[in-house]
Every structure is written in C-alpha cells, then in structure tokens.
Amino acid sequence: SGERMKPARGAAPGPLPVLGLLLLGVLPGLWMVLVRRQAAAQPVLEQRPPAGPSPGRWGWGRSQAAPGLFSGGGQKTFRALLAVPTVAAGREEPGREQGSAASPLPLAAVSPVERGIFWSRELEEQVPPGFAAEEAAAWLSAARAARVASLERGGCGRGSNRLAWLSDGSRACVRYGINPEQIQGEALSYHLAGVLGMQERLPPMALALVEARGRQWEPVQEELRGSHWAEGAVVSLTRWVENLTAVVAPAPWGTEAGADRRLQPLSAGELSGLSLSQLVELVQWSDLILFDYLTANFDRIVSNLFSLQWDPWVMRRATSNLLRAPDGGLVFMDNEAGLVHGYRLLAMWDPYNEPLLRSVCVFREGTARRVAELHRRRSAAAELRRRFRAREPLWSRLGFLSERQAELLQARVDFVHRHIAHCRAQ
C-alpha cells in the first residue's frame, strides 16, 4: 500500500536493496529446481477416462471398488508399474505388511511363473476361491426347491429379466431369453466352465420352468402376468451376489489396446515389479480369455475391442459382464452369448477373439492340462453333454449342441492346445 520511495538521484544504493535484488533473481531458479525434483519423484498416472456405466447391476453399486491397480481412479500405466517399484529395495513400505496383497510378490522367494508358461502353485494359492463346489451345490438344491416369493424389476440386466426373492430368503436373477438359445448358451457355458475346472468363477445357475399355476411360481402369478413371459418357457436362476464392483481391463488388454490397438502378448518377462494383487488378477484373466475363446463369447472384452474403432477410451472403462467380489475374485457374469449364439457369429467376432487369445502366454497349469486332455481324447462335446445331463434336471427342455456346434467346440479346444504348445516352444 502506498507508492514505493525512490532513492535520491545520484545516491549509491544501500546494502539491503542490493541483497533484495539478488534474492529476487535467485528465487525463480530455486523454485523451478524444487518443482522438477518433486515431479520426478511422482509416479506417472493415467488420465482419468470418461465415466463408465452406471452402477447398480448385480448389486455392485453399494460398495466401493476394491483397491489395486485395476480398480477405478488414477490407475498407473503398465510401463510406470515396471519402472517405479511399489517398495524400495531392501525395506518395507510403512503401513504395509510383508506378503500382503498390496505388496509386491517376493520374487526372490517365490517366482510367479514356473517352466516359462504356467502360473506358480504358490501364486495360484493366493487366488480367491470363488464359489466353492459344495456351496454352489447347496444353493442350487435350495433354489430348485424354493418358491418364488416376489419378483422385482431392475438389477438383473435386460428389462425382461427379474430379481426374485425366494422363500428361503435368498435372491436370484431370473433371466428370460429373447430366444431359447440365450438360456441354452448360459447353461452350457456354466457347465463347460465345470469341465475346464473354472466353474468357481461363475455364480451358481439352475434352470426353471415357468408355470404360473405351479408350486414354485404360484405366489407371483400377478407379477408373471405383467412380465409377458410365455407359459412353459425355460428361464435361468442365477445366484444374486452382493457388493460386486466394476473391473477395468489390465495391461496388455487395457492401456496398450487403447493406445495403439495392438495386443501385446502377456509373458513371464512382463511380470517384474507387479504386486501380488495384480498378479492374482492376471491369473484369473488368463482363464477368462481362454474361456471366452472356447465359448466364442463376444459380450465381454471382445465387444469392447470392437468398439475401439469409435471409442478410444472403451478399454479403460468397466468391462462388460465381469465384476469383482469383495475378496478380489473375478466373477464371470452373463454368459448367454457363449457357444450357441456366439458360434453363429464366428465370422464377425473371431477377428477379435483370436488376437485376444494369442495375447496370453501364461496359463493355469490345471486349465492347460484339461485342454490337453480334451484335445487328446477329442471329447469336449461328449464331456460337456455328460456333465450337463447329470447336473441339470431340465437339460432336455433346452437340448444340446448341434453336431456342427459340437465340432466347432472341439476345433476351438484344438486351437487353444496348439497355442499353448506355441507358447511353450517360445
């Protein structure tokens, strides 16, 4: 406030003004040095993509995303993860327990990969168990015997589907297909996952026959009239799962695909520096991509790859029909596009399905072993039929794969087997 006094003309400046001028000249340089050092110490963060689909489906809107690389919010790029270690060498990060899911896997003691192409047994033991076989069998038995107490709109996908409250207090999503092949694809995909040893990643699913005057549906006759479901239609009952959260595709399927639209193979050499939680998620993704190739399911990550041509951010948004349980386990939802519907549209979707499969070169050894057995015995369709008939009382209402579809399933098993052999040779 006030005008600054000027020294008298011709008078020599005093020591204090000279010191002030020197400080004014030095401060900008010091500031820039501090800013650059601070920026260099920060990890590289991805730009936040546009918002994904609105929450609420399958009950996942009631919780926050689980922590980790692949949750929402400021995700580190894959290259940044390789360049910037989470924990400095030789010391633990404050506040983190050694060996926790958020800390890097101690590779000196446990390697994430064995024999070049298989996830290590120690790493697989860290994968959340999902829906245990005994638990799933108990739920399926109870759901088949229970009566439907009420039907509600919303929360289960398409407008023709309903959220059912069962008489035992549990809930289920009732899926009514636009055509019967969607329910057939859902049921056969569920049991193929059992043949492959990955059924724990899919919610328990049973078939039901819509009979308005039958014991199971009698309490909801009024709701059935408003649903426009056909009498005698086959629907699927899928266990409702609470507190699921969205899943963003990890590299190389996320940021790399979005950046240059080329999928780089996931190999053992790219795993250095990843935390245990990230590796555990990759184990599950390797099964998911193999499963979606065998079923030709285009309604998950493949449809997102297709959408890259007009939406460059799509791979950084939530993945369709894939959610995460609170314990970090992935849940493979809504598989109705698999096997039947997907096999009719191979010409359209295989240009995306095949590169996606080739982008994986690390596998669960158990999955690779089952694929090898199905290849050697040429028994993919026969084992699927046997399991479907033994475990689904209403199997005959939907029928099975046609001869041509059975041949396609075996051909895709053979293709996966050759791909695994190629990875081994590399």
C-alpha positions as CSV (number, residue, x, y, z in Angstrom):
1,S,0.0,0.0,0.0
2,G,1.4,3.3,-0.9
3,E,4.0,4.3,-3.6
4,R,7.4,3.0,-3.2
5,M,10.1,5.6,-2.3
6,K,12.8,6.2,-4.8
7,P,16.4,6.9,-3.8
8,A,17.7,10.3,-4.5
9,R,19.2,10.8,-7.9
10,G,22.9,10.0,-7.9
11,A,22.9,8.3,-4.5
12,A,24.5,4.9,-4.2
13,P,22.1,2.1,-3.2
14,G,22.5,0.7,0.3
15,P,23.3,-2.9,1.1
16,L,19.8,-4.0,1.9
17,P,18.3,-3.2,-1.6
18,V,21.2,-4.9,-3.3
19,L,20.6,-8.1,-1.2
20,G,16.9,-7.9,-2.1
21,L,17.6,-7.7,-5.8
22,L,19.9,-10.7,-5.6
23,L,17.2,-12.8,-3.8
24,L,14.6,-11.8,-6.4
25,G,16.9,-13.1,-9.1
26,V,17.7,-16.4,-7.4
27,L,14.3,-17.4,-6.1
28,P,12.7,-18.3,-9.5
29,G,15.6,-20.7,-10.3
30,L,15.3,-22.4,-6.9
31,W,11.6,-22.8,-7.3
32,M,12.0,-24.5,-10.7
33,V,14.5,-26.9,-9.3
34,L,12.2,-27.9,-6.4
35,V,9.2,-28.3,-8.8
36,R,11.2,-30.5,-11.1
37,R,12.5,-32.7,-8.3
38,Q,9.0,-33.1,-6.9
39,A,7.6,-34.0,-10.3
40,A,10.4,-36.5,-10.9
41,A,9.5,-38.3,-7.6
42,Q,5.9,-38.7,-8.5
43,P,4.7,-41.9,-10.3
44,V,3.2,-41.5,-13.7
45,L,-0.6,-41.5,-13.6
46,E,-3.0,-42.3,-16.4
47,Q,-5.5,-39.7,-17.4
48,R,-8.9,-40.4,-15.9
49,P,-11.1,-41.8,-18.6
50,P,-14.7,-40.8,-19.1
51,A,-17.1,-42.3,-16.6
52,G,-18.1,-46.0,-17.1
53,P,-21.5,-47.5,-17.0
54,S,-23.7,-46.5,-14.1
55,P,-23.6,-48.8,-11.0
56,G,-26.4,-50.9,-9.7
57,R,-26.3,-54.1,-11.7
58,W,-25.9,-57.3,-9.7
59,G,-25.7,-55.3,-6.5
60,W,-22.3,-53.9,-7.1
61,G,-23.4,-50.3,-6.7
62,R,-23.5,-50.5,-2.9
63,S,-19.8,-50.8,-2.4
64,Q,-16.6,-49.0,-3.4
65,A,-14.1,-50.5,-5.9
66,A,-11.6,-52.8,-4.3
67,P,-8.1,-51.4,-4.0
68,G,-5.4,-52.2,-6.6
69,L,-4.1,-51.4,-10.0
70,F,-7.3,-52.5,-11.8
71,S,-9.8,-50.6,-9.7
72,G,-11.2,-47.3,-10.7
73,G,-9.5,-43.9,-10.2
74,G,-5.9,-42.8,-11.1
75,Q,-4.6,-46.1,-12.5
76,K,-0.8,-46.3,-13.0
77,T,0.2,-47.2,-16.5
78,F,1.7,-50.6,-17.1
79,R,5.1,-49.1,-18.1
80,A,5.1,-46.9,-15.0
81,L,4.5,-50.0,-12.8
82,L,7.6,-51.6,-14.4
83,A,9.7,-48.5,-13.9
84,V,8.6,-47.4,-10.4
85,P,8.7,-50.1,-7.8
86,T,6.0,-50.0,-5.2
87,V,8.5,-50.8,-2.4
88,A,12.1,-49.7,-2.4
89,A,14.7,-52.5,-2.5
90,G,15.7,-53.8,0.9
91,R,12.9,-52.1,3.0
92,E,9.2,-52.4,3.6
93,E,6.8,-49.6,2.8
94,P,5.4,-48.1,6.0
95,G,2.0,-49.3,6.9
96,R,2.1,-52.4,4.7
97,E,2.5,-56.0,6.0
98,Q,5.0,-58.1,4.2
99,G,3.4,-60.5,1.8
100,S,0.0,-58.7,1.8
101,A,-2.0,-58.5,-1.4
102,A,-1.0,-54.8,-1.9
103,S,2.8,-55.5,-1.7
104,P,4.9,-56.9,-4.5
105,L,5.4,-60.7,-4.6
106,P,8.8,-61.5,-3.1
107,L,10.2,-62.9,-6.3
108,A,13.4,-63.9,-4.7
109,A,11.5,-66.5,-2.6
110,V,8.5,-67.3,-5.0
111,S,8.5,-66.9,-8.7
112,P,5.1,-66.0,-10.3
113,V,5.8,-68.4,-13.2
114,E,7.0,-72.0,-13.5
115,R,8.5,-73.6,-16.6
116,G,8.1,-70.4,-18.6
117,I,4.3,-70.5,-19.2
118,F,2.5,-71.7,-16.0
119,W,1.4,-69.6,-13.0
120,S,3.3,-70.9,-10.0
121,R,1.4,-73.1,-7.5
122,E,2.2,-70.5,-4.7
123,L,0.6,-67.7,-6.7
124,E,-2.5,-69.8,-7.6
125,E,-3.0,-70.5,-3.9
126,Q,-3.5,-66.7,-3.4
127,V,-6.4,-66.6,-5.9
128,P,-9.7,-66.1,-4.0
129,P,-11.7,-69.4,-4.0
130,G,-14.8,-68.1,-5.7
131,F,-18.0,-70.2,-5.4
132,A,-16.9,-73.5,-3.8
133,A,-18.4,-76.6,-5.3
134,E,-20.1,-77.6,-2.0
135,E,-21.5,-74.1,-1.5
136,A,-22.8,-74.0,-5.1
137,A,-24.4,-77.4,-4.9
138,A,-26.2,-76.4,-1.7
139,W,-27.6,-73.2,-3.2
140,L,-28.7,-74.9,-6.4
141,S,-30.6,-77.6,-4.4
142,A,-32.3,-74.9,-2.2
143,A,-33.2,-72.7,-5.2
144,R,-34.8,-75.6,-7.1
145,A,-36.9,-76.4,-4.1
146,A,-37.8,-72.9,-3.0
147,R,-40.9,-71.0,-4.1
148,V,-40.6,-67.5,-5.7
149,A,-41.9,-65.1,-3.1
150,S,-41.7,-62.0,-5.2
151,L,-40.4,-60.6,-8.5
152,E,-38.9,-57.2,-8.9
153,R,-37.8,-55.2,-12.0
154,G,-34.3,-53.9,-12.3
155,G,-30.9,-55.1,-11.1
156,C,-30.6,-58.1,-13.4
157,G,-29.8,-56.7,-16.9
158,R,-32.5,-56.7,-19.6
159,G,-35.9,-55.4,-18.9
160,S,-37.4,-58.8,-19.4
161,N,-35.3,-60.2,-16.5
162,R,-36.4,-60.1,-12.9
163,L,-34.8,-60.1,-9.4
164,A,-36.5,-62.9,-7.5
165,W,-36.8,-63.2,-3.7
166,L,-37.1,-66.9,-2.8
167,S,-38.9,-68.4,0.1
168,D,-35.7,-69.4,1.8
169,G,-34.7,-65.7,2.0
170,S,-32.1,-65.8,-0.8
171,R,-32.2,-63.9,-4.1
172,A,-31.7,-64.9,-7.7
173,C,-31.6,-63.2,-11.0
174,V,-34.2,-64.8,-13.3
175,R,-33.1,-64.4,-16.9
176,Y,-35.7,-64.7,-19.6
177,G,-34.0,-65.1,-23.0
178,I,-35.2,-63.2,-26.1
179,N,-34.9,-66.6,-27.7
180,P,-34.2,-70.0,-26.2
181,E,-30.6,-70.2,-27.4
182,Q,-29.6,-67.5,-25.0
183,I,-30.7,-69.6,-22.0
184,Q,-29.1,-72.6,-23.6
185,G,-25.8,-70.7,-24.1
186,E,-25.9,-69.5,-20.4
187,A,-26.5,-73.1,-19.1
188,L,-24.0,-74.8,-21.4
189,S,-21.3,-72.2,-20.7
190,Y,-21.8,-72.7,-17.0
191,H,-21.2,-76.4,-17.3
192,L,-18.3,-76.1,-19.8
193,A,-16.6,-74.0,-17.1
194,G,-17.0,-77.0,-14.9
195,V,-15.4,-79.3,-17.5
196,L,-12.5,-76.8,-17.6
197,G,-12.1,-76.6,-13.8
198,M,-13.0,-72.9,-13.5
199,Q,-16.7,-73.1,-12.5
200,E,-15.9,-71.4,-9.2
201,R,-15.6,-68.1,-11.1
202,L,-19.3,-68.3,-12.3
203,P,-22.2,-67.8,-9.9
204,P,-24.3,-70.9,-9.4
205,M,-27.0,-71.3,-12.1
206,A,-30.0,-73.6,-12.4
207,L,-32.8,-73.8,-14.9
208,A,-36.5,-73.4,-14.0
209,L,-39.8,-73.9,-15.9
210,V,-42.2,-71.0,-15.9
211,E,-45.6,-72.4,-14.8
212,A,-47.9,-69.8,-13.4
213,R,-50.0,-72.4,-11.5
214,G,-47.1,-74.5,-10.5
215,R,-45.9,-74.7,-6.9
216,Q,-42.7,-72.7,-7.5
217,W,-44.4,-69.7,-9.2
218,E,-47.9,-69.7,-7.5
219,P,-47.1,-66.8,-5.1
220,V,-46.2,-64.5,-8.0
221,Q,-49.0,-65.2,-10.5
222,E,-49.8,-61.5,-10.7
223,E,-46.2,-60.5,-11.4
224,L,-45.9,-63.2,-14.1
225,R,-48.9,-61.7,-15.9
226,G,-47.1,-58.4,-16.1
227,S,-43.8,-59.9,-17.2
228,H,-45.1,-61.2,-20.6
229,W,-43.2,-64.4,-20.1
230,A,-44.6,-67.4,-22.1
231,E,-46.1,-70.2,-20.1
232,G,-43.7,-73.2,-20.2
233,A,-40.6,-71.1,-21.0
234,V,-37.3,-72.1,-19.6
235,V,-35.5,-69.4,-17.6
236,S,-32.3,-69.4,-15.6
237,L,-31.9,-68.7,-11.9
238,T,-28.5,-67.3,-11.1
239,R,-27.5,-66.6,-7.5
240,W,-27.5,-62.9,-6.6
241,V,-24.1,-61.8,-5.3
242,E,-23.8,-58.7,-3.1
243,N,-21.3,-55.9,-3.2
244,L,-19.7,-56.5,-6.6
245,T,-17.6,-53.8,-8.2
246,A,-16.6,-52.9,-11.8
247,V,-13.4,-54.3,-13.4
248,V,-11.2,-52.4,-15.8
249,A,-9.1,-54.5,-18.2
250,P,-5.4,-54.6,-17.1
251,A,-2.5,-54.3,-19.5
252,P,-1.8,-55.5,-22.1
253,W,-5.6,-55.6,-22.8
254,G,-6.4,-52.2,-21.3
255,T,-4.0,-49.3,-21.8
256,E,-2.0,-50.9,-24.6
257,A,-5.0,-51.9,-26.6
258,G,-6.5,-48.4,-26.1
259,A,-3.3,-46.7,-27.2
260,D,-2.3,-48.4,-30.4
261,R,-5.0,-51.1,-30.9
262,R,-2.4,-53.9,-30.9
263,L,-2.5,-56.6,-28.3
264,Q,1.0,-57.4,-26.9
265,P,1.4,-61.0,-25.6
266,L,1.4,-61.3,-21.8
267,S,4.6,-63.3,-21.0
268,A,6.6,-64.1,-17.9
269,G,9.1,-61.4,-18.7
270,E,6.5,-58.7,-18.2
271,L,5.6,-59.5,-14.6
272,S,8.5,-57.9,-12.9
273,G,7.5,-55.3,-10.3
274,L,3.8,-56.2,-10.2
275,S,2.2,-56.5,-6.8
276,L,0.7,-59.7,-5.6
277,S,-2.9,-58.4,-6.1
278,Q,-2.1,-57.5,-9.7
279,L,-0.6,-61.0,-10.4
280,V,-3.6,-62.7,-8.7
281,E,-5.9,-60.8,-11.0
282,L,-3.9,-61.7,-14.1
283,V,-4.2,-65.4,-13.2
284,Q,-8.0,-65.1,-13.3
285,W,-7.8,-63.1,-16.6
286,S,-5.8,-65.8,-18.3
287,D,-8.7,-68.2,-17.5
288,L,-11.3,-65.7,-18.6
289,I,-9.8,-65.1,-22.0
290,L,-9.3,-68.8,-22.7
291,F,-12.9,-69.5,-21.6
292,D,-14.3,-66.7,-23.8
293,Y,-12.4,-68.0,-26.8
294,L,-13.7,-71.5,-26.4
295,T,-17.3,-70.3,-26.0
296,A,-16.9,-67.6,-28.6
297,N,-18.5,-65.1,-26.1
298,F,-18.4,-61.7,-27.7
299,D,-20.3,-59.9,-25.0
300,R,-17.4,-59.1,-22.7
301,I,-13.9,-57.8,-23.6
302,V,-14.3,-58.7,-27.3
303,S,-17.2,-56.3,-27.8
304,N,-15.0,-53.6,-26.1
305,L,-12.2,-54.3,-28.6
306,F,-14.7,-54.0,-31.4
307,S,-15.8,-50.6,-30.0
308,L,-12.3,-49.2,-30.2
309,Q,-13.0,-48.0,-33.7
310,W,-15.2,-45.3,-32.4
311,D,-14.4,-45.1,-28.7
312,P,-10.7,-45.0,-27.9
313,W,-11.4,-45.0,-24.2
314,V,-13.6,-48.1,-24.0
315,M,-10.8,-50.4,-22.8
316,R,-10.2,-48.1,-19.8
317,R,-13.8,-48.4,-18.7
318,A,-15.6,-51.1,-16.9
319,T,-15.5,-54.5,-18.7
320,S,-19.0,-55.8,-19.6
321,N,-20.2,-58.8,-17.7
322,L,-17.2,-59.0,-15.5
323,L,-17.3,-58.0,-11.8
324,R,-15.1,-58.2,-8.7
325,A,-16.1,-59.7,-5.4
326,P,-15.0,-58.0,-2.2
327,D,-12.2,-60.6,-1.7
328,G,-10.8,-59.7,-5.1
329,G,-12.1,-62.7,-7.0
330,L,-13.4,-62.1,-10.5
331,V,-17.0,-63.1,-11.3
332,F,-17.8,-64.1,-14.9
333,M,-21.4,-62.9,-15.4
334,D,-24.0,-63.3,-18.1
335,N,-22.6,-65.9,-20.4
336,E,-25.6,-66.3,-22.6
337,A,-23.7,-65.2,-25.8
338,G,-21.5,-68.3,-25.4
339,L,-21.4,-71.5,-27.5
340,V,-24.8,-71.3,-29.4
341,H,-25.3,-67.6,-30.2
342,G,-21.5,-66.9,-30.4
343,Y,-20.9,-69.9,-32.8
344,R,-23.5,-68.4,-35.2
345,L,-21.5,-65.2,-35.4
346,L,-17.9,-66.5,-35.6
347,A,-17.2,-64.7,-38.8
348,M,-17.9,-61.4,-37.2
349,W,-16.2,-61.8,-33.9
350,D,-13.2,-64.2,-34.4
351,P,-11.0,-61.4,-35.9
352,Y,-11.1,-60.1,-32.3
353,N,-11.3,-63.4,-30.3
354,E,-8.2,-64.9,-31.9
355,P,-5.8,-62.0,-31.2
356,L,-7.2,-61.8,-27.7
357,L,-6.3,-65.5,-27.1
358,R,-2.9,-65.0,-28.6
359,S,-2.2,-62.2,-26.2
360,V,-2.0,-64.7,-23.3
361,C,1.1,-66.9,-22.9
362,V,0.9,-67.6,-19.2
363,F,-1.7,-70.1,-18.1
364,R,-3.0,-72.0,-15.0
365,E,-1.4,-75.4,-15.3
366,G,-4.7,-77.2,-14.4
367,T,-6.5,-75.4,-17.2
368,A,-3.8,-76.3,-19.7
369,R,-3.9,-79.9,-18.6
370,R,-7.7,-80.1,-19.1
371,V,-7.4,-78.6,-22.5
372,A,-4.7,-81.1,-23.4
373,E,-7.0,-84.0,-22.3
374,L,-9.9,-82.7,-24.3
375,H,-7.7,-82.4,-27.3
376,R,-6.1,-85.8,-26.9
377,R,-9.4,-87.6,-26.4
378,R,-11.4,-85.4,-28.8
379,S,-14.1,-85.4,-26.1
380,A,-15.0,-81.8,-25.5
381,A,-18.7,-82.1,-26.5
382,A,-19.1,-85.6,-25.0
383,E,-17.8,-84.4,-21.6
384,L,-20.0,-81.3,-21.7
385,R,-23.1,-83.4,-22.6
386,R,-22.3,-85.8,-19.8
387,R,-22.0,-83.1,-17.2
388,F,-25.0,-81.1,-18.4
389,R,-27.3,-84.2,-18.3
390,A,-26.0,-85.3,-14.9
391,R,-26.3,-81.9,-13.1
392,E,-29.2,-80.1,-14.8
393,P,-32.7,-81.8,-14.3
394,L,-34.2,-79.7,-17.1
395,W,-31.5,-80.3,-19.6
396,S,-33.8,-82.0,-22.1
397,R,-36.0,-78.9,-22.3
398,L,-33.2,-77.0,-23.9
399,G,-31.4,-79.8,-25.8
400,F,-27.7,-79.8,-26.6
401,L,-25.3,-78.5,-29.2
402,S,-25.9,-79.5,-32.8
403,E,-23.4,-81.7,-34.4
404,R,-21.8,-78.7,-36.2
405,Q,-21.6,-76.8,-32.9
406,A,-20.0,-79.8,-31.2
407,E,-17.4,-79.9,-34.0
408,L,-16.7,-76.2,-33.5
409,L,-16.2,-76.6,-29.8
410,Q,-13.6,-79.4,-30.4
411,A,-11.9,-77.3,-33.1
412,R,-11.5,-74.4,-30.7
413,V,-10.2,-76.7,-28.0
414,D,-7.6,-77.9,-30.5
415,F,-6.7,-74.3,-31.4
416,V,-6.1,-73.4,-27.7
417,H,-4.0,-76.5,-27.3
418,R,-1.8,-75.5,-30.3
419,H,-1.5,-72.0,-28.9
420,I,-0.3,-73.3,-25.5
421,A,2.2,-75.5,-27.3
422,H,3.4,-72.5,-29.3
423,C,3.9,-70.5,-26.1
424,R,5.9,-73.4,-24.6
425,A,8.1,-73.5,-27.7
426,Q,8.9,-69.8,-27.3
